[in-house]
Amino acid sequence: MNPLVNPNIMLPFIKSYLIERNRIERMNEGQLKRYKDKLLRRMVQYAYTVPLYRRKYKEAGVHPEDIKGIEDIYKLPFISRQDLNKDFPDGIIPPSFNKNDGYIICTGGTTTKYCCNSGAQPVCIYTDALSLLKGSIITFRSNKAFGFNWRKTKFAHIGNFNPFKYDKVFEKNIISPARRFFSFKNYLSMQASNKTMEIIKKLENFKPDVIISYPAIFQDIAYLKRKGYGREIKPRILLVGGAMLDEYTRSYVEDAFGCKMYNTYASCESGAEIAFECKYRNWHIHDDFFHIEAIDEDMKPVAPGERGRIVLTKLWGRGTPIIRYTGMNDWITLGNGEKCSCGLKSPIFGRPVEGKISFNIVLPDGQIIPPSRFLFISEILLNLGTFKVKRFQIIQKKIDEIDILLVIDRDLKEDKPSFDEMAKRIKERYLKETGPEVEINVIEVEEIKEEISGKPAPILISYVNQDKCVI
């Protein structure tokens, strides 16, 4: 049955759309707190019907009646990625959840089967049509902040449309059924792993106002635009997510496209955008849909303004509840209550999201450096005033060996600075940070090897075990 003709789905969605789209702008601080308290109580009651959560809550000696509001959230145990994987499938949904009416969404990993059954690190969760639709309300909100109209603005989405990935699930179960009522001629979706020239041809024919994709995809398109391809691709704005965006890539892409690029922050587990970067480059949190905590390596809360590991609580949705979830593994910094000059009332992160904890650089003395704090190459290339590096990747192979891979634009190969000069500057800067006991290799390569999951390769990878290291 088309979920969009089901009144049990559409009537709650329409009500939510009318009420929730501008909700956070209407509420004062006290109203928002009371509203979040109510949502948390409701979600904890729901989670108590889920075998995994019921077991964890009993082990922790906590009952839903103990949770009066957000101030009591610390009483609830953390839920890890391993917890969800271990209890998948039946242990992460309530017995009343009809799996035939639900959908499985997986993070990266295998493209042909449930990745949590494949022995891979990724995780799978359940959702349903109403949850997918409610998540889209958040997108409407951020679109409004940029002045987009969902029926008139032309959107091109270059994402991961492999089986069980969020993009594919949403496209198949929401967008496709909606075509019965709306043409969606202003919406184009493409697989990120397609050849770049194929993507460019489709973009040129479509002429989007907004393009949504990964940083590496934008960088590949920007490279070909510099070669004269895609002259008719003239978007008003670029939205990037799914990977860390460094300043060199931002400048490289913005220069080629002639428009600004902004971050969005979401995950498979969140089911929607958690935060977005406004035109003032502050990251606004959808605080009425999510509750965000930051913790240290001892799982203790850190103060606003201090870096910590994100803990996500999703205050809405059905299927698999996400409450005090630690599996996203991103470094974040909560704000001190600062307000943004853009006029939006939503709270902002103290600093941009700083990348995956699993990609931390670990030095021989035990120090840990978050990914975003190890992208000195971006600063170096910008200071050199060059765009001859198409893409780069940093790989920590061992605790005392780091490779920095550069893909050079062949047409600019003879332009200054030379590769040797760039390599010298890069090596000197990284040795200053790591010390002489770490071997830094700057290597020219033809291409960066992509992941089999359908997503582009990350710009930083570490193969070093972080156990017993200190921040």
C-alpha positions in Angstrom: 0.0 0.0 0.0 1.2 3.5 -0.9 2.0 5.0 2.6 1.0 8.4 1.3 -2.6 7.3 1.0 -2.7 5.8 4.4 -4.6 8.2 6.8 -2.8 6.7 9.8 0.4 8.0 8.3 -0.6 11.1 6.5 -2.8 12.8 9.0 -0.1 12.7 11.8 2.4 13.8 9.2 0.3 16.8 8.1 -0.3 17.8 11.7 3.4 17.5 12.4 4.3 19.5 9.3 2.0 22.4 10.3 3.1 22.5 13.9 6.8 21.4 13.9 8.3 23.1 10.9 8.7 26.5 12.6 8.3 25.2 16.2 11.8 26.0 17.5 11.5 29.6 16.4 8.2 30.1 18.2 9.3 28.7 21.6 11.2 30.4 24.3 13.8 28.5 26.4 11.4 27.4 29.0 8.8 26.2 26.5 11.4 24.3 24.7 12.7 22.6 27.8 9.1 21.5 28.9 8.5 20.2 25.4 11.7 18.2 25.3 10.9 16.8 28.8 7.6 15.5 27.4 9.2 14.0 24.3 11.9 12.2 26.3 9.3 10.7 28.7 7.4 9.5 25.8 10.4 8.0 24.0 11.6 6.3 27.2 8.2 4.7 27.7 8.4 3.4 24.1 12.0 2.2 24.5 10.9 0.2 27.6 8.9 -2.0 25.2 12.0 -2.8 23.2 13.9 -5.9 24.5 17.4 -4.3 24.3 16.4 -1.2 26.1 14.2 -3.0 28.7 17.1 -5.3 29.6 19.6 -2.4 29.8 17.3 -0.3 31.9 16.6 -3.2 34.3 20.4 -3.8 34.6 20.8 -0.1 35.4 18.0 -0.2 37.9 16.0 2.5 36.1 12.3 2.6 35.2 10.5 5.0 32.9 8.8 6.5 35.9 12.2 7.7 37.1 12.6 9.9 34.1 10.7 13.2 34.6 12.6 15.2 32.0 16.0 16.0 30.3 17.6 16.6 33.6 17.2 12.9 34.4 18.7 11.6 31.2 22.0 10.8 33.0 20.1 8.0 34.8 19.7 6.1 31.5 22.5 3.8 30.3 24.4 4.4 27.2 23.5 2.4 24.1 26.4 1.4 21.8 26.7 0.4 18.2 27.7 -3.1 19.5 24.4 -3.2 21.5 22.3 -2.6 18.4 24.3 -5.1 16.3 24.1 -7.8 19.0 20.3 -7.5 19.4 19.4 -7.0 15.7 16.8 -7.7 14.4 14.0 -8.5 17.0 15.8 -7.1 20.0 15.9 -3.5 18.7 12.2 -3.1 18.0 9.1 -3.6 20.2 7.1 -6.8 19.6 4.2 -4.6 18.3 6.3 -3.2 15.5 5.3 -4.8 12.1 8.5 -5.5 10.2 6.5 -5.9 7.0 5.5 -2.2 7.3 9.0 -1.1 8.3 12.3 -0.5 6.6 15.8 -1.5 7.5 18.5 1.3 7.2 22.2 0.5 7.4 25.3 2.7 7.8 28.3 2.0 5.5 29.6 -1.5 4.7 28.2 -4.2 2.5 25.8 -3.2 -0.3 24.0 -6.5 -0.7 22.9 -7.6 2.7 22.2 -6.4 6.2 25.6 -5.1 7.2 25.3 -6.0 10.8 24.9 -9.6 9.8 28.1 -9.4 7.7 30.5 -9.1 10.6 31.2 -5.5 9.6 31.4 -2.6 12.0 28.4 -0.8 10.6 24.9 -1.0 12.1 21.3 -1.5 11.0 18.2 -0.1 12.5 14.4 -0.2 11.8 12.3 2.8 10.8 8.8 3.3 9.2 7.1 5.6 6.7 5.9 8.1 9.3 9.3 8.4 10.8 10.8 9.1 7.4 8.2 11.7 6.7 8.7 13.4 10.0 12.5 13.5 9.4 11.8 15.4 6.1 10.2 18.2 8.2 13.6 19.0 9.5 14.8 19.3 5.9 11.9 21.7 5.1 13.1 23.8 8.0 16.7 24.2 6.9 15.6 24.7 3.3 13.5 27.6 4.5 16.5 29.1 6.3 18.3 29.2 2.9 15.2 30.5 1.0 14.5 27.3 -0.8 11.0 26.2 -2.0 10.6 22.4 -2.0 8.2 22.6 -5.0 10.1 25.2 -7.1 13.8 25.0 -6.2 15.7 22.4 -8.3 17.5 20.0 -6.1 20.2 17.5 -7.3 21.2 14.9 -4.7 24.3 12.8 -5.4 24.3 10.3 -2.6 24.5 6.6 -1.7 21.6 4.8 -3.2 22.8 1.3 -2.6 20.4 -1.2 -0.9 19.5 -0.5 2.8 21.2 3.0 2.7 19.1 5.9 3.9 19.0 7.7 0.5 17.7 4.5 -1.2 15.1 3.8 1.5 13.8 7.3 1.4 13.8 7.5 -2.4 12.0 4.1 -2.8 9.4 4.5 0.0 8.7 8.2 0.1 9.8 10.0 -3.1 8.6 7.3 -5.5 5.1 6.9 -4.0 4.8 10.7 -3.9 5.3 10.9 -7.6 1.6 9.8 -7.8 0.7 13.3 -6.5 3.7 15.5 -7.4 5.8 15.4 -10.5 9.1 16.0 -8.6 10.6 17.3 -11.8 12.6 19.6 -9.6 14.3 16.7 -7.9 17.2 14.7 -9.4 19.0 11.8 -7.6 22.2 10.1 -8.7 24.5 7.5 -7.3 27.8 9.0 -6.0 29.8 6.1 -7.4 28.8 6.9 -10.9 31.5 8.3 -13.3 32.0 12.0 -12.8 31.4 12.8 -16.5 28.1 11.0 -16.3 27.2 13.1 -13.2 28.2 16.3 -14.9 26.1 15.6 -18.0 23.0 15.0 -15.9 23.7 18.1 -13.8 24.1 20.2 -16.9 20.9 19.0 -18.4 19.0 19.4 -15.1 20.5 22.8 -14.1 20.0 22.5 -10.4 19.7 25.4 -7.9 21.0 23.3 -5.1 23.4 20.3 -5.2 23.8 17.9 -2.2 26.7 15.5 -2.0 29.9 14.5 -0.4 33.0 16.7 -0.3 35.0 14.4 -2.6 32.2 14.3 -5.2 32.2 18.1 -5.3 35.9 18.1 -5.6 35.9 15.8 -8.6 33.2 17.8 -10.3 35.0 21.0 -9.5 38.2 19.6 -11.1 36.4 19.0 -14.4 34.6 22.4 -14.3 38.1 23.9 -14.2 38.8 22.0 -17.5 35.8 23.5 -19.2 33.2 20.8 -18.6 29.8 21.6 -17.0 29.7 25.2 -17.9 25.9 25.3 -17.5 26.1 23.9 -14.0 25.4 27.1 -12.0 23.9 26.3 -8.6 23.0 28.9 -6.1 24.3 26.8 -3.2 26.1 23.6 -2.4 25.2 21.4 0.6 27.7 18.9 1.8 27.6 16.1 4.3 28.6 12.5 5.0 32.3 13.4 5.5 34.5 16.1 7.0 34.9 19.3 4.9 38.3 21.0 5.1 39.0 24.6 4.2 41.1 23.7 1.1 38.3 21.6 -0.4 35.8 24.3 0.4 37.8 26.9 -1.3 38.7 24.7 -4.3 35.0 23.8 -4.9 33.5 27.3 -4.2 36.0 28.8 -6.6 35.1 26.4 -9.4 31.3 26.6 -8.9 31.1 30.3 -8.1 28.8 29.8 -5.1 29.0 29.0 -1.4 29.2 25.6 0.3 27.6 24.7 3.6 27.7 21.7 5.9 24.8 19.4 7.0 25.2 16.9 9.8 23.1 13.7 9.8 23.5 10.0 10.2 21.7 6.8 9.5 20.8 6.5 13.2 19.5 10.0 13.5 17.0 9.5 10.6 17.3 13.2 9.7 19.5 16.2 9.8 20.8 16.9 13.3 22.3 20.2 12.5 23.2 22.5 9.6 25.6 25.3 8.8 24.0 28.7 8.2 25.4 31.5 6.0 27.3 32.8 9.0 29.0 29.4 9.2 27.5 28.5 12.6 26.1 24.9 13.0 22.5 25.1 14.2 21.1 22.1 16.1 17.5 20.9 15.7 17.2 20.9 19.4 13.5 20.2 19.5 14.0 16.9 17.6 17.3 15.8 19.3 19.1 16.0 22.6 22.8 16.2 22.2 25.4 15.4 25.0 29.2 15.4 24.9 31.2 13.0 27.0 34.9 12.3 27.6 36.9 9.0 27.3 35.6 8.0 30.8 32.0 8.5 29.6 31.6 11.5 31.8 29.9 14.7 30.5 32.1 17.6 29.4 31.3 21.2 29.9 30.1 23.5 27.1 33.0 24.7 25.1 35.0 21.5 25.7 35.5 18.8 23.0 33.7 15.5 23.6 32.2 12.5 22.0 28.7 12.9 20.8 25.8 11.1 22.6 22.6 11.3 20.5 19.0 11.0 21.8 16.3 11.1 19.1 13.1 12.5 20.5 10.8 11.2 17.9 10.1 8.3 15.5 9.3 4.6 15.7 11.1 1.4 14.9 14.5 1.4 16.7 14.7 4.0 19.4 17.9 6.0 19.7 18.4 7.1 23.3 21.9 8.0 24.7 23.5 6.5 21.7 27.3 6.6 21.5 27.8 4.9 18.2 28.2 7.9 15.9 31.8 8.5 17.3 32.1 12.1 16.3 34.0 14.8 18.1 31.7 17.8 19.0 31.8 20.9 21.1 28.5 22.1 22.7 28.0 25.8 22.8 27.7 28.1 25.8 24.3 29.4 24.8 25.6 31.8 22.1 23.1 33.1 19.5 23.9 33.4 15.8 23.8 36.6 13.9 21.6 35.0 11.3 18.6 35.4 13.5 17.7 31.8 14.1 16.9 30.9 17.7 18.2 27.3 17.6 21.3 26.5 19.7 24.6 26.2 17.9 27.7 24.0 18.3 30.7 25.7 19.9 32.8 24.5 17.1 32.1 22.6 13.8 31.9 18.8 14.1 35.5 17.6 14.1 35.4 14.1 12.5 35.3 10.5 13.6 37.0 9.4 16.8 38.0 6.2 14.9 40.1 8.5 12.6 42.0 10.1 15.4 45.8 10.4 14.9 47.7 8.7 17.7 51.2 9.9 18.4 54.0 7.8 19.9 53.8 9.7 23.2 50.1 8.6 23.5 48.5 11.9 22.5 45.4 11.8 20.4 44.7 14.4 17.7 41.1 14.7 16.3 40.9 14.5 12.5 39.9 18.2 12.0 43.0 19.3 14.0 45.4 17.3 11.8 44.5 18.9 8.4 47.5 21.2 8.3 47.8 20.4 4.6 44.6 22.5 3.9 46.2 25.6 5.5 49.5 25.0 3.7 47.9 24.7 0.2 45.7 27.8 0.8 48.8 29.8 1.9 50.6 28.7 -1.2 47.8 30.0 -3.3 47.5 26.9 -5.4 44.6 24.7 -6.6 46.9 22.1 -8.3 46.0 19.4 -5.7 42.8 17.7 -7.0 42.4 15.6 -3.8 44.4 14.5 -0.9 44.3 11.8 1.8 46.2 11.3 5.1 46.8 7.7 6.2 48.3 6.8 9.5 49.7 3.3 8.7 51.6 2.9 12.0 52.0 4.9 15.1 55.3 6.2 13.7 54.5 6.4 10.0 52.0 8.7 8.2 51.5 8.8 4.4 50.0 12.0 2.8 48.7 11.2 -0.7 48.4 14.0 -3.2 46.5 13.8 -6.6 48.0 16.5 -8.8 46.2 18.3 -11.6 48.3 17.3 -14.6 47.6 20.5 -16.5 49.0 22.5 -13.5 51.9 20.1 -12.8 54.5 22.5 -14.1 53.0 25.5 -12.3 54.5 26.8 -9.1 54.8 25.7 -6.4 56.5 22.5 -7.5 55.5 19.2 -6.0 58.9 19.1 -4.2 58.2 22.5 -2.6 54.7 21.5 -1.5 56.0 18.2 -0.2 58.7 20.0 1.8 56.3 22.5 3.3 53.8 19.7 4.2 56.4 17.5 5.7 57.9 20.3 7.8 54.6 21.3 9.2 53.5 17.8 10.1 56.9 17.0 11.7 56.5 20.1 13.8 53.3 18.6 15.2 54.3 14.9 15.5 58.0 15.2 16.3 60.9 13.6 14.5 60.1 10.1 15.7 57.2 9.9 13.2 58.0 9.3 9.5 56.0 11.6 7.2 55.8 10.5 3.6 54.3 12.9 1.0 53.5 10.8 -2.0 52.0 11.8 -5.4 49.4 9.3 -6.6 47.1 9.0 -9.6 43.9 8.6 -7.6 42.4 8.1 -4.2 41.0 4.6 -3.8 37.3 4.8 -3.0 35.3 2.7 -0.5 33.2 -0.2 -1.7 30.2 1.1 0.3 29.3 3.7 -2.3 30.7 6.6 -0.3 33.9 8.4 -1.3 37.0 7.6 0.7 37.6 9.7 3.9 40.3 12.3 3.8 41.9 10.9 6.9 42.3 7.3 8.0 44.2 5.8 11.0 45.0 2.2 11.5 46.4 2.7 14.9 44.7 1.1 18.0 43.8 3.9 20.3 43.5 1.9 23.5 45.4 3.3 26.5 46.1 6.6 24.7 45.3 9.9 26.3 43.9 13.1 24.9 
